[in-house]
């Protein structure tokens, strides 16, 4: 159980003991910074709650639950920017129903800070007095934005930051990444196991990193051609960076569409009841649309993280701290850069942080990036 979750040994022990002793809370809120594996932990707990084996991870029941095909395990995701009252009304209407095949029914609610006020208020009574067979597993990167009355009705599980060594070990053990590569990805992910896993799973990752670092070097006046040299030198670096990201997000959208088609086919085979089958297919289609938006945002955030890693390294060099650089395999290119004053890099990193905040608020991605590039030029004088 929980073998696919990196680190978090204390939390795993607590949950495993609660499962063994049948002392689980009716509602958990998994909280902590982005990328710690909170949703994966909640999903795995949900699998353990509905699978008769208790979550061995190897049987057909576990596999069905992990693929979203178990009738007693449901995930409630935001529709657009919010989780709406209609979604929670459907949950509340189902609470009194006995489990279909398991002994429990489980609802996982990622990004629960997106519950709008009517939805949160509707959920409150169910959190206060749920049927004995019902469990809610809420997840949030931003627990300070979750309605306090929701928080007070849950057992809050705070996940600890994950060390580079734990992230690297996870990549080797779960994703089969070679040790040296795992160490590099863990360092770049800066404690985000989710980001490290995305980088490891992406066959285009090394090539894309190279391309983004080329543009990063050009944006801040690095050596001619950046770390890899030669590519895209006739374009201004700002538009070239945005064009590179747009090409990536188009490819991501196609990947999501292909996976959604396969999931719809599996769902149509798994559910004989027409009403339930149609409901599930509709949910898959809606989830695919949300996933395309989510992956588009993640691609932009990852690109910004690569840009920020280059700036952090230049800041480290400008402060006389070369031992702390992240892109150690690009040390030569970094050292060839014409260094600016540390304050320049701090201001640029502040601009990136503000742009990340804009993307979390679902401000138009292209406009946010274009505004960022204008502010970059103001700082660098490009």
Order of alpha helices (4+ residues) and beta strands (2+ residues): alpha-beta-alpha-alpha-beta-alpha-beta-alpha-beta-alpha-beta-alpha-alpha-alpha-alpha-alpha-alpha-alpha-alpha-alpha
